C-alpha cells in the first residue's frame, strides 16, 4: 500500500478562504462552511459521548452515526465537480431506517414520556443533550444553506431523525446510570 503523508497545515487558507471538494475556493464564513462546520462540531460532541463508559452496543450506534456525519460533511463540502467524487457518500433510506429502528429499540426499555424533562443525568447523558442541541443547529444551518444550493433531502431528514435519536439516547443513558429523570417544574 502506497500511502502519502497528509500534512495538517497547507497554508492555503491563510487568505481567509478554504477549498471545497472539487476545488472551488470560498470564504471561511460562507453559509456552506457554517453548515458542514456545525456537522463537524456535532461529530466531535458525539465522539465525547462515545468516549464515556457506556454500553458497547450504544458506542456502536454512535460510531455508525459519526461515520454518517462525516459522509454528510463531505457531501456539503462538495462543489459541482466534487459531487461526483462524493456521490457514494450519499445518505439513503437505510440510514434513516437505522436511526428509526435504534430509536424504537431504545424506547422499548424506557418509561413513557409524559412530561418535559430537564437535560442532565450523568455526564454521558448530559453531553448527549448538548450533542442534540448542536444537531438542531446543524439542521438549521443545512436548511439555510439549502435555500442557496441543492442539498440531498435525505440529509435534512437524517439530521431531523438524529436529534430525536440523541434525545432518546440521552434518556437511555440516564436509565443505564440509575439516575432518575428530572421533570420540568412549571412555577
Buried (B, 14 or more C-beta within 10 A) or exposed (E): EEEEEEEEEEEEEEEEBBBBBBEBEBEEEBBBBBBBBBBBBBBEBBBBBBEBEBEEEBBEBBEBBBEBBBBBBBBBBBBEEBBEEBEEBBBEEEBBEBBBEBBEEBBEEEEEEEEEBEBBBBBBBBBBBBBBBBBBBBBBBBBEBBEEEEBBEBBBBBBBBBBBBBBBBBBBBBBBBEEEBEEEEEE
